[in-house]
């Protein structure tokens, strides 16, 4: 009798609980995603830009019920400084037990890579472009074309436009050093010449004296390799102090504060090619939802970190299908097995080092609008 | 011509450094408070002027608003932060940490309300034109020089010709004697903070026009103000102003001889030189122990 009662209760309980069983599974231990972005200091403008891409991807992963387990997202502040980045990454890996992390800035990425490498935690870079970020660790992947790919698109174009003599103003950090090396190697191949290179400290704010030195080498074009508030200060400093030549740079110029800077008019730089209006359904959905949420067009930085987060969703989904635990090794194995993923901008294909291939275009700021040149 | 160009550029920057350094030195000299949040007054003044400019306020009104906010911040710090601390304990370290904390809060608040990133004022004043072959000068050069001169003349007259000014100097030299004469050191401290903070406003406005602002701009200002105070001689207003000018010129002119990455380091080489060979600074008096 007791057995019968128990069976009835069990049956009744099971019947009542049935609709929630999948939901309960979905409410299991969350996946932990963490970011090491600058949220304060002179480069703080990037933090919200990168984060908004991640957040939209999280929203879409949830809407699409891509995963059985929920995701917990933790944002840490790197201040774009290696030391702060290491502190943030150590916390994400050791305290929060992050499954997947987002990195930005070349110097920060290089500083945190050994920590992620030791913990076998995947690190996704969608903002830094130092060429030596390729192959930094088996768990460090890039969803952005690195600087050597950008300069190899930009330099032939500008040389073709008659800009033969280049001056470089570069920040004294791994990114700046990498661009200096690239320009030194690639300009002669493209038919140009590096006539002067001017290193500046990360915290430099006065560029009138640098402009005087730049004018002296009589360049046809000035390449700026910096980031954050400083790159706007360089542009303003050069333009206000008699440097009227063509200014050029890499994808870091695709920033709101540069767009609205009158002195940046005519700035020519390279970005990833993404057709937000005429692209595939995923790209259009991303662009529409981003515009709805932020009341402005998305940039490639938003798209990159969206892609970085969506990539986690796709890989973890792949692993969940086969009941494989989700960790750095299994995620990496899945990446190398699948290779091609539907991402914003089209199919993203990864090489052995974890670098995503992407087409690059040359663009120019014209009165606050981006004009495609090539 | 490169030397002349760099010298003039250095004088322009130096004039702005001199204003901020004089403000810091005035506060430190009179009250002995190491006002690390002085850079925050600079940041706030710059952003208030920027707000007025972007909202089409009259330039004079924007400037007055910038001065008012800087003064209010200085007085607020003296009343609400430094005085309560000094009432209880008043150690240098506590005051330093409190001021440092406030400067971080201000930095973040500016980021929240004004946006994180670069902001500047687009004005023809900062556009340089070629006045001689290879020599470029912007109108803002003359504005910076004139503003700095007017401010220093006005400050000197105030300190030497008014009772409050004389009281401020007395507060710097002997606060006990000042109290014995029935003067209020509390009010004079407040005045020192108000005047010292007001001095950063013109520098902040001109910086918004030339190099632009970001939420962390105050850190650089603070470093230069401290360096100028030490080089000029602790407690000497004249020394701090001249040292500010010297540091501005040094970080510019050094590019005649060295690579561009050494510009900022030049200021601090000057600072180390003074610490090593003339620790009392340019106008500081040596104290026997």
Boltz contact constraints between the chains, C-beta under 6 A:
constraints:
  - contact:
      token1: [A, 41]
      token2: [B, 216]
      max_distance: 6.0
  - contact:
      token1: [A, 42]
      token2: [B, 214]
      max_distance: 6.0
  - contact:
      token1: [A, 42]
      token2: [B, 216]
      max_distance: 6.0
  - contact:
      token1: [A, 44]
      token2: [B, 111]
      max_distance: 6.0
  - contact:
      token1: [A, 44]
      token2: [B, 116]
      max_distance: 6.0
  - contact:
      token1: [A, 45]
      token2: [B, 116]
      max_distance: 6.0
  - contact:
      token1: [A, 45]
      token2: [B, 117]
      max_distance: 6.0
  - contact:
      token1: [A, 172]
      token2: [B, 261]
      max_distance: 6.0
  - contact:
      token1: [A, 198]
      token2: [B, 260]
      max_distance: 6.0
  - contact:
      token1: [A, 199]
      token2: [B, 260]
      max_distance: 6.0
  - contact:
      token1: [A, 199]
      token2: [B, 261]
      max_distance: 6.0
  - contact:
      token1: [A, 200]
      token2: [B, 260]
      max_distance: 6.0
  - contact:
      token1: [A, 201]
      token2: [B, 261]
      max_distance: 6.0
  - contact:
      token1: [A, 201]
      token2: [B, 264]
      max_distance: 6.0
  - contact:
      token1: [A, 204]
      token2: [B, 264]
      max_distance: 6.0
  - contact:
      token1: [A, 205]
      token2: [B, 211]
      max_distance: 6.0
  - contact:
      token1: [A, 205]
      token2: [B, 220]
      max_distance: 6.0
  - contact:
      token1: [A, 206]
      token2: [B, 13]
      max_distance: 6.0
  - contact:
      token1: [A, 208]
      token2: [B, 9]
      max_distance: 6.0
  - contact:
      token1: [A, 209]
      token2: [B, 6]
      max_distance: 6.0
  - contact:
      token1: [A, 209]
      token2: [B, 9]
      max_distance: 6.0
  - contact:
      token1: [A, 209]
      token2: [B, 252]
      max_distance: 6.0
  - contact:
      token1: [A, 209]
      token2: [B, 255]
      max_distance: 6.0
  - contact:
      token1: [A, 210]
      token2: [B, 260]
      max_distance: 6.0
  - contact:
      token1: [A, 212]
      token2: [B, 5]
      max_distance: 6.0
  - contact:
      token1: [A, 212]
      token2: [B, 6]
      max_distance: 6.0
  - contact:
      token1: [A, 213]
      token2: [B, 255]
      max_distance: 6.0
  - contact:
      token1: [A, 229]
      token2: [B, 118]
      max_distance: 6.0
  - contact:
      token1: [A, 229]
      token2: [B, 214]
      max_distance: 6.0
  - contact:
      token1: [A, 232]
      token2: [B, 118]
      max_distance: 6.0
  - contact:
      token1: [A, 233]
      token2: [B, 211]
      max_distance: 6.0
  - contact:
      token1: [A, 233]
      token2: [B, 212]
      max_distance: 6.0
  - contact:
      token1: [A, 236]
      token2: [B, 120]
      max_distance: 6.0
  - contact:
      token1: [A, 236]
      token2: [B, 212]
      max_distance: 6.0
  - contact:
      token1: [A, 240]
      token2: [B, 126]
      max_distance: 6.0
  - contact:
      token1: [A, 240]
      token2: [B, 127]
      max_distance: 6.0
  - contact:
      token1: [A, 240]
      token2: [B, 128]
      max_distance: 6.0
  - contact:
      token1: [A, 241]
      token2: [B, 128]
      max_distance: 6.0
  - contact:
      token1: [A, 241]
      token2: [B, 136]
      max_distance: 6.0
  - contact:
      token1: [A, 242]
      token2: [B, 128]
      max_distance: 6.0
  - contact:
      token1: [A, 242]
      token2: [B, 136]
      max_distance: 6.0
  - contact:
      token1: [A, 257]
      token2: [B, 117]
      max_distance: 6.0
  - contact:
      token1: [A, 257]
      token2: [B, 118]
      max_distance: 6.0
  - contact:
      token1: [A, 262]
      token2: [B, 122]
      max_distance: 6.0
